[in-house]
Each structure stands twice: as structure tokens, then as C-alpha cells.
Amino acid sequence: MSAKSVLILDDKLIIRKTLQEFLTRKRWRVKTTESLHAARRVLFGGDTVFDLMFCDVNLPDGLGTDLLDEIQRMEHPPVVVMITGQGTIESAVKCMKLGAFDYLLKPFSHDEIDIILGKVNKFQRLIQVNQELTSETSSTGSRNLVGESEPMQKLQELIQNVAQTDATVLVSGETGTGKELISLAIHNSSQRSNKPFIKVNCAAISESLIESEFFGHEKGAFTGALQSRMGRFELADGGTLLLDEVSEISLPLQAKLLRVLQEREFERVGGTKTIKVDVRIVATTNRRLVQAVKDGIFREDLYYRLNVFPLESPSLGERGNDVLLIAETFLKKFARKHGRKLESLDSNCKKTLMSYNWPGNVRELQNVIERAVIMTLSGTQVGVSALPLDIQNYYLQQIGEFDGDLGLNPSFVDHVEDKQQQVLHVQNTAQSDAATIIEDSEDLSLAAAERQLILKCLQRSEGNRTQAAEWMAVSIRTLRNKLARFKEEQREEFSAYY
């Protein structure tokens, strides 16, 4: 446990002292009280958050079970062990129903306290593991589904419809479309929202371990199983289990998964005890499972068990202006993350993003915006020059102004003075230099302007081809090809850069 704080409530001084000395030696921070009134003042009026409490059942000013009921309503309740010198089965049952972790009879030994502490530590580790597993999607869970397009409105409506039920949901869609986010939205809109949301990535776990990940294992079940472990189904009990990329599960495990979905019961690996769980299943896949069934790599009965309520995650290319809504959301997130004072995307950047087909969907857009934030060192807007070259050139192709030879926008020079910077994004002074290229030239052809622009960028970069290519928004291969042509044409001004 991260903070070993314990409260002892008992009216007998000898009990308080015995527990205090033993727990202090175990490096617990100990606070003792002798009445319900004093304990309430410490629990509800103090600053200390207790991890553990030993509470006597019979006290001078009331029953410890009354306090136990109050403790369970605390935001961060301690683990409570009830102690009594007059134990009965009825008393023990009542304490456990009210939320007691364990029940201890007086007189007790140090060994008994040691056993209690071991159980408490295991319990706290389990809680921590559960929280960590649930928080695996915290980066996802910190965002809502963003989108106002018609496909997203329809999807949101379907999510709200199915969320209030316990129906199994199968979310299909291309990689990077946000299937996990849809799954979390279903959980958060359901009556299970205050229960665990546990994810298991079926594609990322090795075949030899995935059964243990699903169902847990008993100590000694296989080499390396040094202690018993709960699986994801147990951890998700009462909540939602996300089977991410469920199509990657092998056929033998598919049969076992089918039984769990039908009966909501299983055995741990190496165990014989049947464990029952109450879990809502959401599965995702980027494959067409119907085809996988035809190919014999996915069980037909499992498919129908999963496909109770199918949802399709639309690709980013189908979502229109959602591209800009999502991009602005990522911009704010990564500006905070990387310490940039960025507020928006400029108009050219928006046009370029909207023109792109986004084969990698939302995940690709996320990476592009984070890179753009990192590349934008000044100002409050992200410009088109911060976007990857392939996306910039894709836009130029789309608007029909793409020069297939060099990859430059032929109308570049016309846009220099109004700061479009679609090709050259050097310092502000470079803009006037580019305009001068045309003003001082007798040859006003595009080829001549192109040569002078290349020469100017090479001079500025002191012969660094990579830097010059980046400023012109072309690939290094394109620049090398142009220089090879200039060499064949024996253009002496480029001799220093061949």
C-alpha cells in the first residue's frame, strides 16, 4: 500500500497498546481512539486518510457496527477489521454485510494480525491493479467522441440506445477510427459507468498467455505462476470488458470464450473452481468477421454471440468537417503538452487538412497535429508549412496546381507577397528574397524562377540539400534529380552543389 495509516478504535487500553506496538514495528503510522465520538472526529474531521482500521464492536458510547455503516459512505473508506470478545456467527455475518473486510476474536495473537495484514496488502494491490487496468484508457477516456457530421450523429444515437442495455456490442471499422473510444462511450453512458472498464488487446498478447489474461491462473499452474492471479473477466466484474481486436483470438480459445459469453462463468488456468461474473462485453475488430467465418478462422457461433448489436465506426474520410473539429481538439491537447501558445490552425492549414484522404484515420490526424505543434516554434497559429510534405503535396495535386516534375506549386511566387508560404517556409526575410527572384530576373519563365529559387535555398542552407528541400516542400530525391539535370545542362551557378 502506498500510505500505511491505521486507526485503532477500542475501549481497552491493553488492546490499543498491543496493536499499536505491533503495527508500529511493521512501519504503520498508528492513531488510537477509545470511543465512537473520538473516532468520528478523527475520521471525518481530520486530514489523515486511513488505509486500515481496527474497530471494536461494543464500545461505551455505542456499537462499532453503527460507525462501520457510516464509513462505507466515505469517499475513501479504510479497510475495516472488526474485533470483539463476544463473537457470534450472527454478529460476524452482520459485520460482513455492512462492509467489514474481516472479523477478529479476542484474544488474538501476533500471527493472526500478520495474516490480516497480508490479506489487506493483497486486497490493496488488487485495487491498485484494477485502477491501473481501468486507467489504460485514460488518455482515451479524457476525450469525448468529437464530431457533428451525419455519420457521427447517427452513431451517437445508436450508442445511447444500446448503452442502457446489457447487450453485447461489436464495433467494426478501419484501424484508427476510434473504436476504443466508442466502446468507452458505451460504458460511460451505461448503468455500469461507475464500475471497471477493463481492456484486453487480443492482438498484443502472446498465444501462450492470452488464456491466463482472460481467465486468470492459480499458483503453480505453469512455469512462472508464482502466485494466483485474477484475469480480466474477474477484474471487470460488474463493469464492462473490451475485447479489442477480437478477430485475432485463436480457434481453441474462441471455444472457451464462447462458453463465458453464454454462461458468464469460467475456471482459472490450473483451477477447478467455477467463477461466475457479471460483465458487459464490447468487442472491436478491423476485419470483416463474416469473411473470417467463411475463411474458417473465426467461429460462426461466436460471431453471432458477439454480433448482437453491431456498430460501424465511420472512417475519417466520411466525416467531412469533423476533421477540423478533431484537429482543433488535438491542437489544444498537444499545445498544453508541449508548452506551445497555439490557438488555432490558419486558413491554408485547414484547407490542406480538409483535402487529404486520411488513410490512417483519426490516429493519423492525431500524429500529424502533434508533429505540427512541435514544428511551430512561434506565433499563435499552426501554418501549412508545419504539416508533412506528402500532405502538402496532396493538397496541391487536389487543386490542380501541382508540377509533377518538381512538386512545387507553380503559383508559389504569386503567393509569396501575401505570405501563403506553400512552398518556401524560411524566415520572414526569405519571403522578400523570393519576390526579388522574379523582380531581378530577365527570364520570367517558370523554369527560370524555379532554378533561381533552388539556388537561393541552397545558398541559404550553405549547401545542405536536406534543409533546402524542406524549405521548398519537396523531397530530397526530387532536389537531387533537379541538380542532376542542371549538371547535364552544365549550369555553372550550381557547380558547388552537385
Buried (B, 14 or more C-beta within 10 A) or exposed (E): BEEBBBBBBBBEEEBBEBBBEBBEEBEBBBBBBBBBEBBBEBBEEEEEEBBBBBBBBBBEEEBBBEBBEBBEEEEEBBBBBBBBEEBEEEBBEBBEEBBBBBBBEEEBEEEEBEBBBEBBBEBBEBEEEBEEBBEBBEEBBEBEBBBEBEBBEEBBEBBEEBBEBBBBBBBBBBBBBBBBBBBBBBBBBBEBBEBBBBBBBBEEBEEEEBBBBBBBBBEEBEEEBEEBBBBBBBBBBEBBBBBBBBBBBEEEBBEBBBEBBEEBEBBBBBBEEEBEBEBBBBBBBBBEBEEBBEEEBBBEEBBEBBBBBEBBBBBBEBBBEBBBBBBBBBBBBBBEEEEBEBEBBBEBBBBBBBBBEBEBBBBBBBBBBBBBBEBBEEEEBBBBBBBBBEBBBBBBEBEEBBBEEBBBBBBBBEBBEEEBBBBBBBEEEBBEBBBEBBEEEEEEEBEBBBBBBBBBBBBBBEEBBEBBBBBBBBBEEBBEBBBEEBEEEEBEEBEEBE
